[in-house]
Amino acid sequence: MLSPTEDFVQLLTPEGELVDHPEYASEFTDAELRGLYRDLVLVRRIDAEATALQRQGELGIWASLLGQEAAQVGSGRALGPKDHVFPTYREHGVAWCRDVDPLRLLGLFRGVNTGGWDPEAHKFHLYTIVIGAQTLHATGYAMGIQRDGLVGEGNAEAVIAYFGDGATSQGDVNEAFIWASSFQAPVVFFCQNNQWAISIPTDKQSRVPLYQRARGFGFPGIRVDGNDVLAVHAVTRAALDRAREGSGPTFIEAFTYRMGAHTTSDDPTRYRIAAEVEAWKLKDPIERLRSFLVRQGKADQAFFDEIAEESDQLAKHVRTGCLEMADPEPLSMFDHVYAEPHPPLQAQRDSFAAYLASFEGGHE
Ligand SMILES: Cc1ncc(C[n+]2csc(CCOP(=O)(O)OP(=O)(O)O)c2C)c(N)n1
Protein backbone atom coordinates (compact mmCIF):
# COMPACT_ATOMS: atom_id res chain seq x y z
CA MET A 1 0.00 0.00 0.00
CA LEU A 2 1.17 3.53 -0.75
CA SER A 3 2.01 5.88 2.08
CA PRO A 4 -0.69 8.52 2.55
CA THR A 5 1.47 11.33 1.21
CA GLU A 6 2.66 9.54 -1.92
CA ASP A 7 0.86 10.89 -4.98
CA PHE A 8 -0.69 13.55 -2.77
CA VAL A 9 -1.17 17.11 -3.96
CA GLN A 10 0.04 19.59 -1.37
CA LEU A 11 0.77 23.29 -1.79
CA LEU A 12 1.04 24.35 1.85
CA THR A 13 2.90 22.24 4.41
CA PRO A 14 1.63 21.78 7.97
CA GLU A 15 4.30 24.32 8.97
CA GLY A 16 2.76 26.87 6.63
CA GLU A 17 5.35 26.85 3.85
CA LEU A 18 4.43 26.97 0.18
CA VAL A 19 5.61 24.05 -1.95
CA ASP A 20 5.75 23.82 -5.74
CA HIS A 21 3.69 21.30 -7.60
CA PRO A 22 4.20 20.56 -11.32
CA GLU A 23 0.47 20.72 -12.15
CA TYR A 24 -1.24 22.82 -9.51
CA ALA A 25 -0.48 26.28 -8.20
CA SER A 26 -1.91 28.59 -5.58
CA GLU A 27 -3.20 31.69 -7.36
CA PHE A 28 -4.65 33.96 -4.73
CA THR A 29 -4.38 37.63 -3.97
CA ASP A 30 -3.54 38.49 -0.38
CA ALA A 31 -7.14 39.57 0.20
CA GLU A 32 -8.40 36.20 -1.08
CA LEU A 33 -6.00 34.35 1.21
CA ARG A 34 -7.30 36.33 4.16
CA GLY A 35 -10.83 35.53 2.95
CA LEU A 36 -10.09 31.80 3.06
CA TYR A 37 -8.69 32.17 6.57
CA ARG A 38 -11.85 34.01 7.62
CA ASP A 39 -14.02 31.22 6.15
CA LEU A 40 -12.07 28.52 7.98
CA VAL A 41 -12.33 30.29 11.33
CA LEU A 42 -16.01 31.15 11.01
CA VAL A 43 -16.97 27.68 9.87
CA ARG A 44 -15.13 26.15 12.83
CA ARG A 45 -16.93 28.55 15.13
CA ILE A 46 -20.37 27.63 13.77
CA ASP A 47 -19.47 24.00 14.35
CA ALA A 48 -18.24 24.61 17.92
CA GLU A 49 -21.37 26.57 18.80
CA ALA A 50 -23.64 23.89 17.33
CA THR A 51 -21.79 21.17 19.25
CA ALA A 52 -22.23 23.17 22.48
CA LEU A 53 -25.92 23.72 21.74
CA GLN A 54 -26.42 20.00 21.25
CA ARG A 55 -24.69 19.31 24.58
CA GLN A 56 -27.09 21.75 26.21
CA GLY A 57 -30.08 19.88 24.80
CA GLU A 58 -30.94 22.43 22.12
CA LEU A 59 -30.20 20.19 19.11
CA GLY A 60 -31.17 16.54 18.76
CA ILE A 61 -27.81 15.63 17.23
CA TRP A 62 -24.91 17.33 15.42
CA ALA A 63 -22.35 15.98 12.96
CA SER A 64 -19.19 17.98 13.56
CA LEU A 65 -16.87 19.03 10.74
CA LEU A 66 -13.94 19.73 13.08
CA GLY A 67 -10.70 19.05 11.18
CA GLN A 68 -12.40 19.03 7.76
CA GLU A 69 -12.68 22.81 7.32
CA ALA A 70 -10.04 23.09 4.58
CA ALA A 71 -11.52 20.24 2.54
CA GLN A 72 -14.88 22.00 2.61
CA VAL A 73 -13.86 25.63 2.25
CA GLY A 74 -11.19 24.86 -0.37
CA SER A 75 -13.66 22.96 -2.55
CA GLY A 76 -16.63 25.21 -1.73
CA ARG A 77 -14.76 28.32 -2.81
CA ALA A 78 -13.69 26.62 -6.05
CA LEU A 79 -17.34 26.30 -7.13
CA GLY A 80 -18.80 28.59 -9.74
CA PRO A 81 -22.13 30.34 -9.08
CA LYS A 82 -24.05 27.93 -11.35
CA ASP A 83 -22.53 24.70 -10.05
CA HIS A 84 -24.81 22.37 -8.09
CA VAL A 85 -23.80 20.76 -4.80
CA PHE A 86 -25.15 17.46 -3.46
CA PRO A 87 -23.97 17.12 0.15
CA THR A 88 -24.10 14.42 2.84
CA TYR A 89 -24.84 15.71 6.39
CA ARG A 90 -21.49 17.14 7.51
CA GLU A 91 -20.97 19.77 4.80
CA HIS A 92 -21.61 22.83 6.94
CA GLY A 93 -18.51 24.52 5.50
CA VAL A 94 -19.70 24.03 1.94
CA ALA A 95 -23.13 25.33 2.98
CA TRP A 96 -21.35 28.44 4.29
CA CYS A 97 -19.68 28.92 0.91
CA ARG A 98 -23.13 28.67 -0.75
CA ASP A 99 -24.52 31.38 1.55
CA VAL A 100 -26.83 29.11 3.50
CA ASP A 101 -27.50 30.75 6.87
CA PRO A 102 -26.09 28.40 9.56
CA LEU A 103 -29.41 28.67 11.37
CA ARG A 104 -31.01 26.83 8.48
CA LEU A 105 -28.70 23.89 9.18
CA LEU A 106 -29.41 24.05 12.90
CA GLY A 107 -33.16 23.94 12.29
CA LEU A 108 -32.78 20.53 10.71
CA PHE A 109 -30.71 19.19 13.63
CA ARG A 110 -33.14 20.76 16.11
CA GLY A 111 -35.99 19.01 14.35
CA VAL A 112 -38.05 22.11 13.63
CA ASN A 113 -37.98 21.53 9.88
CA THR A 114 -37.31 18.69 7.48
CA GLY A 115 -34.94 20.44 5.12
CA GLY A 116 -34.45 24.05 5.91
CA TRP A 117 -33.25 25.81 2.81
CA ASP A 118 -34.19 26.25 -0.83
CA PRO A 119 -31.83 24.01 -2.79
CA GLU A 120 -32.41 25.94 -5.99
CA ALA A 121 -31.69 29.34 -4.44
CA HIS A 122 -28.33 28.21 -3.07
CA LYS A 123 -27.52 25.52 -5.66
CA PHE A 124 -26.95 23.44 -2.53
CA HIS A 125 -29.26 20.46 -2.18
CA LEU A 126 -30.67 19.12 1.07
CA TYR A 127 -28.57 17.03 3.43
CA THR A 128 -28.66 13.29 2.75
CA ILE A 129 -28.66 10.80 5.61
CA VAL A 130 -28.83 7.69 3.41
CA ILE A 131 -25.14 7.14 2.85
CA GLY A 132 -24.05 7.70 -0.74
CA ALA A 133 -27.55 8.18 -2.22
CA GLN A 134 -26.73 11.73 -3.29
CA THR A 135 -23.99 10.52 -5.65
CA LEU A 136 -26.74 9.04 -7.83
CA HIS A 137 -28.83 12.21 -7.54
CA ALA A 138 -25.77 14.25 -8.53
CA THR A 139 -24.98 12.02 -11.48
CA GLY A 140 -28.57 12.14 -12.71
CA TYR A 141 -28.58 15.90 -12.34
CA ALA A 142 -25.29 16.14 -14.22
CA MET A 143 -26.67 14.00 -17.03
CA GLY A 144 -29.63 16.39 -17.18
CA ILE A 145 -27.31 19.37 -17.48
CA GLN A 146 -25.50 17.59 -20.28
CA ARG A 147 -28.76 16.92 -22.12
CA ASP A 148 -29.78 20.54 -21.70
CA GLY A 149 -26.61 21.49 -23.59
CA LEU A 150 -25.01 23.21 -20.61
CA VAL A 151 -21.64 21.51 -20.99
CA GLY A 152 -18.86 22.87 -23.15
CA GLU A 153 -18.30 26.40 -24.38
CA GLY A 154 -20.16 29.33 -22.89
CA ASN A 155 -22.80 28.58 -20.33
CA ALA A 156 -21.18 25.56 -18.67
CA GLU A 157 -22.28 24.17 -15.33
CA ALA A 158 -20.91 21.34 -13.21
CA VAL A 159 -22.10 19.22 -10.31
CA ILE A 160 -20.23 18.12 -7.22
CA ALA A 161 -21.20 15.34 -4.83
CA TYR A 162 -19.72 15.15 -1.33
CA PHE A 163 -19.42 11.89 0.59
CA GLY A 164 -17.16 10.09 3.03
CA ASP A 165 -14.70 7.22 2.79
CA GLY A 166 -17.33 4.82 4.15
CA ALA A 167 -19.72 5.79 1.38
CA THR A 168 -17.34 4.42 -1.24
CA SER A 169 -18.34 0.93 -0.01
CA GLN A 170 -21.98 1.57 -0.91
CA GLY A 171 -23.59 0.16 -4.03
CA ASP A 172 -25.16 3.51 -4.89
CA VAL A 173 -21.77 5.20 -5.10
CA ASN A 174 -20.34 2.52 -7.36
CA GLU A 175 -23.41 2.72 -9.60
CA ALA A 176 -23.02 6.48 -9.76
CA PHE A 177 -19.40 6.04 -10.85
CA ILE A 178 -20.41 3.70 -13.65
CA TRP A 179 -23.16 5.96 -14.96
CA ALA A 180 -21.02 9.07 -14.72
CA SER A 181 -18.18 7.37 -16.53
CA SER A 182 -20.30 5.77 -19.23
CA PHE A 183 -22.02 9.05 -20.05
CA GLN A 184 -19.05 11.34 -19.28
CA ALA A 185 -21.33 13.29 -16.96
CA PRO A 186 -20.09 16.69 -15.72
CA VAL A 187 -19.76 15.62 -12.08
CA VAL A 188 -16.98 15.78 -9.51
CA PHE A 189 -17.01 13.11 -6.80
CA PHE A 190 -15.52 14.73 -3.72
CA CYS A 191 -14.68 12.17 -1.04
CA GLN A 192 -13.62 13.48 2.33
CA ASN A 193 -11.54 10.60 3.57
CA ASN A 194 -11.67 11.49 7.25
CA GLN A 195 -10.24 8.04 7.99
CA TRP A 196 -13.26 6.63 9.81
CA ALA A 197 -16.72 5.40 8.80
CA ILE A 198 -18.01 5.73 12.35
CA SER A 199 -15.79 3.01 13.93
CA ILE A 200 -14.45 1.35 10.76
CA PRO A 201 -11.07 2.65 9.54
CA THR A 202 -10.55 3.25 5.82
CA ASP A 203 -7.93 0.54 5.48
CA LYS A 204 -10.51 -2.05 6.57
CA GLN A 205 -12.76 -0.92 3.73
CA SER A 206 -10.40 -0.71 0.81
CA ARG A 207 -7.35 -2.73 -0.22
CA VAL A 208 -6.11 0.17 -2.34
CA PRO A 209 -5.98 3.91 -1.65
CA LEU A 210 -9.44 5.23 -2.45
CA TYR A 211 -8.40 7.58 -5.24
CA GLN A 212 -6.95 4.61 -7.19
CA ARG A 213 -10.37 3.04 -7.49
CA ALA A 214 -11.52 5.70 -9.97
CA ARG A 215 -9.21 4.32 -12.64
CA GLY A 216 -11.15 1.07 -12.68
CA PHE A 217 -14.29 3.02 -13.48
CA GLY A 218 -12.55 4.88 -16.29
CA PHE A 219 -11.94 8.35 -14.92
CA PRO A 220 -9.14 10.09 -13.05
CA GLY A 221 -8.71 9.91 -9.29
CA ILE A 222 -6.60 12.41 -7.38
CA ARG A 223 -5.51 12.44 -3.76
CA VAL A 224 -5.10 15.85 -2.20
CA ASP A 225 -3.99 16.97 1.23
CA GLY A 226 -7.44 17.66 2.62
CA ASN A 227 -6.05 19.89 5.37
CA ASP A 228 -4.44 22.21 2.83
CA VAL A 229 -7.06 24.70 1.69
CA LEU A 230 -4.91 25.92 -1.22
CA ALA A 231 -4.31 22.46 -2.67
CA VAL A 232 -7.96 21.45 -2.26
CA HIS A 233 -9.02 24.62 -4.05
CA ALA A 234 -6.62 24.07 -6.96
CA VAL A 235 -7.51 20.42 -7.45
CA THR A 236 -11.27 21.00 -7.20
CA ARG A 237 -11.19 23.93 -9.58
CA ALA A 238 -9.34 21.85 -12.18
CA ALA A 239 -11.81 18.97 -11.80
CA LEU A 240 -14.81 21.32 -12.17
CA ASP A 241 -13.25 22.88 -15.27
CA ARG A 242 -12.75 19.42 -16.69
CA ALA A 243 -16.41 18.57 -16.03
CA ARG A 244 -17.64 21.83 -17.56
CA GLU A 245 -15.62 21.41 -20.74
CA GLY A 246 -17.18 17.97 -21.30
CA SER A 247 -14.25 15.74 -20.30
CA GLY A 248 -16.29 13.81 -17.74
CA PRO A 249 -16.06 12.97 -14.05
CA THR A 250 -13.15 13.18 -11.61
CA PHE A 251 -12.81 11.54 -8.23
CA ILE A 252 -11.08 13.61 -5.57
CA GLU A 253 -9.94 12.00 -2.35
CA ALA A 254 -9.35 14.75 0.20
CA PHE A 255 -7.11 13.08 2.76
CA THR A 256 -8.19 14.56 6.08
CA TYR A 257 -9.27 13.63 9.58
CA ARG A 258 -12.42 13.87 11.65
CA MET A 259 -11.06 15.37 14.88
CA GLY A 260 -14.30 14.97 16.81
CA ALA A 261 -16.88 12.25 17.21
CA HIS A 262 -18.83 10.89 14.22
CA THR A 263 -21.86 12.68 15.67
CA THR A 264 -22.67 13.86 19.16
CA SER A 265 -24.14 10.37 19.78
CA ASP A 266 -20.76 8.70 19.28
CA ASP A 267 -17.77 8.10 21.59
CA PRO A 268 -14.64 7.80 19.42
CA THR A 269 -12.39 6.89 22.40
CA ARG A 270 -13.93 3.42 22.14
CA TYR A 271 -12.34 2.69 18.77
CA ARG A 272 -9.39 5.00 18.09
CA ILE A 273 -6.28 5.89 20.04
CA ALA A 274 -5.44 9.33 21.39
CA ALA A 275 -2.01 9.34 19.69
CA GLU A 276 -3.67 9.30 16.28
CA VAL A 277 -5.75 12.35 17.14
CA GLU A 278 -2.67 14.13 18.54
CA ALA A 279 -0.70 13.46 15.33
CA TRP A 280 -3.48 14.99 13.22
CA LYS A 281 -3.67 18.07 15.46
CA LEU A 282 -0.25 19.00 14.10
CA LYS A 283 -1.75 19.15 10.61
CA ASP A 284 -4.49 21.57 11.59
CA PRO A 285 -5.87 23.37 8.51
CA ILE A 286 -6.38 26.72 10.21
CA GLU A 287 -3.03 26.87 11.97
CA ARG A 288 -1.10 26.20 8.78
CA LEU A 289 -2.80 29.02 6.88
CA ARG A 290 -2.35 31.34 9.84
CA SER A 291 1.40 30.53 9.99
CA PHE A 292 1.68 31.19 6.28
CA LEU A 293 -0.13 34.54 6.50
CA VAL A 294 2.00 35.66 9.45
CA ARG A 295 5.32 34.54 7.98
CA GLN A 296 4.62 36.17 4.65
CA GLY A 297 3.41 39.37 6.30
CA LYS A 298 0.02 39.01 4.58
CA ALA A 299 -2.02 39.59 7.76
CA ASP A 300 -1.39 41.53 10.94
CA GLN A 301 -2.73 41.27 14.48
CA ALA A 302 -5.52 43.74 13.73
CA PHE A 303 -6.81 41.35 11.06
CA PHE A 304 -6.79 38.37 13.43
CA ASP A 305 -8.55 40.43 16.12
CA GLU A 306 -11.19 41.47 13.62
CA ILE A 307 -11.86 37.84 12.67
CA ALA A 308 -12.06 36.85 16.34
CA GLU A 309 -14.65 39.59 16.90
CA GLU A 310 -16.64 38.56 13.83
CA SER A 311 -16.52 34.97 15.03
CA ASP A 312 -17.99 35.99 18.42
CA GLN A 313 -20.79 37.86 16.68
CA LEU A 314 -21.55 34.89 14.47
CA ALA A 315 -21.66 32.56 17.48
CA LYS A 316 -24.20 34.91 19.11
CA HIS A 317 -26.30 34.89 15.94
CA VAL A 318 -26.26 31.08 15.90
CA ARG A 319 -27.06 30.72 19.61
CA THR A 320 -29.78 33.35 19.84
CA GLY A 321 -31.37 32.28 16.57
CA CYS A 322 -31.40 28.64 17.65
CA LEU A 323 -33.04 29.39 21.00
CA GLU A 324 -35.67 31.53 19.29
CA MET A 325 -36.77 28.88 16.78
CA ALA A 326 -40.46 28.14 17.16
CA ASP A 327 -41.54 24.55 17.60
CA PRO A 328 -43.52 23.30 14.61
CA GLU A 329 -47.17 22.27 14.89
CA PRO A 330 -47.00 18.49 15.53
CA LEU A 331 -49.46 17.75 12.73
CA SER A 332 -47.33 19.62 10.21
CA MET A 333 -45.11 16.54 9.94
CA PHE A 334 -47.78 15.06 7.68
CA ASP A 335 -47.56 17.97 5.24
CA HIS A 336 -45.54 17.60 2.05
CA VAL A 337 -45.04 13.85 2.42
CA TYR A 338 -46.88 13.24 -0.85
CA ALA A 339 -47.80 15.71 -3.57
CA GLU A 340 -51.28 14.17 -3.93
CA PRO A 341 -53.83 13.19 -1.24
CA HIS A 342 -52.89 9.83 0.28
CA PRO A 343 -55.57 7.92 2.25
CA PRO A 344 -53.31 5.82 4.55
CA LEU A 345 -51.35 8.95 5.47
CA GLN A 346 -54.59 10.84 6.09
CA ALA A 347 -55.69 8.02 8.41
CA GLN A 348 -52.42 8.28 10.35
CA ARG A 349 -52.86 12.02 10.56
CA ASP A 350 -56.42 11.66 11.87
CA SER A 351 -55.35 9.14 14.46
CA PHE A 352 -52.50 11.37 15.65
CA ALA A 353 -54.86 14.38 15.76
CA ALA A 354 -57.26 12.37 17.96
CA TYR A 355 -54.36 11.41 20.23
CA LEU A 356 -53.29 15.05 20.60
CA ALA A 357 -56.90 16.09 21.26
CA SER A 358 -57.10 13.57 24.10
CA PHE A 359 -54.85 15.82 26.22
CA GLU A 360 -56.36 18.61 28.24
CA GLY A 361 -56.23 21.73 26.05
CA GLY A 362 -55.40 19.42 23.09
CA HIS A 363 -54.30 20.69 19.73
CA GLU A 364 -57.51 20.10 17.74
C1 LIG B 1 -27.48 3.44 3.55
C2 LIG B 1 -27.01 3.69 4.95
N1 LIG B 1 -26.41 2.71 5.64
C3 LIG B 1 -25.96 2.92 6.90
C4 LIG B 1 -26.16 4.16 7.49
C5 LIG B 1 -25.66 4.40 8.91
N2 LIG B 1 -24.48 5.30 8.87
C6 LIG B 1 -24.59 6.60 9.18
S1 LIG B 1 -23.13 7.40 9.02
C7 LIG B 1 -22.32 6.00 8.56
C8 LIG B 1 -20.84 6.02 8.26
C9 LIG B 1 -20.49 6.97 7.16
O1 LIG B 1 -19.10 7.08 7.05
P1 LIG B 1 -18.44 7.96 5.92
O2 LIG B 1 -19.09 7.69 4.61
O3 LIG B 1 -16.97 7.74 6.00
O4 LIG B 1 -18.82 9.46 6.29
P2 LIG B 1 -18.42 10.36 7.53
O5 LIG B 1 -19.60 10.33 8.47
O6 LIG B 1 -17.17 9.81 8.13
O7 LIG B 1 -18.23 11.76 7.01
C10 LIG B 1 -23.20 4.92 8.53
C11 LIG B 1 -22.82 3.53 8.18
C12 LIG B 1 -26.82 5.17 6.74
N3 LIG B 1 -27.03 6.40 7.23
N4 LIG B 1 -27.22 4.92 5.48
The ligand as a MOL file (V3000), in Angstrom:
LIG
                    3D

  0  0  0     0  0            999 V3000
M  V30 BEGIN CTAB
M  V30 COUNTS 26 27 0 0 0
M  V30 BEGIN ATOM
M  V30 1 C -27.4830 3.4410 3.5470 0
M  V30 2 C -27.0150 3.6930 4.9480 0
M  V30 3 N -26.4140 2.7100 5.6380 0
M  V30 4 C -25.9620 2.9220 6.9050 0
M  V30 5 C -26.1610 4.1610 7.4890 0
M  V30 6 C -25.6570 4.4040 8.9070 0
M  V30 7 N -24.4770 5.2980 8.8730 0 CHG=1
M  V30 8 C -24.5890 6.6010 9.1780 0
M  V30 9 S -23.1340 7.3960 9.0250 0
M  V30 10 C -22.3240 5.9970 8.5600 0
M  V30 11 C -20.8440 6.0170 8.2600 0
M  V30 12 C -20.4870 6.9740 7.1650 0
M  V30 13 O -19.1040 7.0840 7.0470 0
M  V30 14 P -18.4430 7.9640 5.9150 0
M  V30 15 O -19.0910 7.6900 4.6060 0
M  V30 16 O -16.9730 7.7360 5.9990 0
M  V30 17 O -18.8230 9.4620 6.2900 0
M  V30 18 P -18.4160 10.3630 7.5270 0
M  V30 19 O -19.6050 10.3350 8.4670 0
M  V30 20 O -17.1740 9.8140 8.1310 0
M  V30 21 O -18.2300 11.7570 7.0130 0
M  V30 22 C -23.2010 4.9240 8.5260 0
M  V30 23 C -22.8170 3.5350 8.1800 0
M  V30 24 C -26.8210 5.1700 6.7430 0
M  V30 25 N -27.0320 6.3960 7.2340 0
M  V30 26 N -27.2180 4.9240 5.4770 0
M  V30 END ATOM
M  V30 BEGIN BOND
M  V30 1 1 1 2
M  V30 2 1 2 3
M  V30 3 2 2 26
M  V30 4 2 3 4
M  V30 5 1 4 5
M  V30 6 1 5 6
M  V30 7 2 5 24
M  V30 8 1 6 7
M  V30 9 2 7 8
M  V30 10 1 7 22
M  V30 11 1 8 9
M  V30 12 1 9 10
M  V30 13 1 10 11
M  V30 14 2 10 22
M  V30 15 1 11 12
M  V30 16 1 12 13
M  V30 17 1 13 14
M  V30 18 2 14 15
M  V30 19 1 14 16
M  V30 20 1 14 17
M  V30 21 1 17 18
M  V30 22 2 18 19
M  V30 23 1 18 20
M  V30 24 1 18 21
M  V30 25 1 22 23
M  V30 26 1 24 25
M  V30 27 1 24 26
M  V30 END BOND
M  V30 END CTAB
M  END
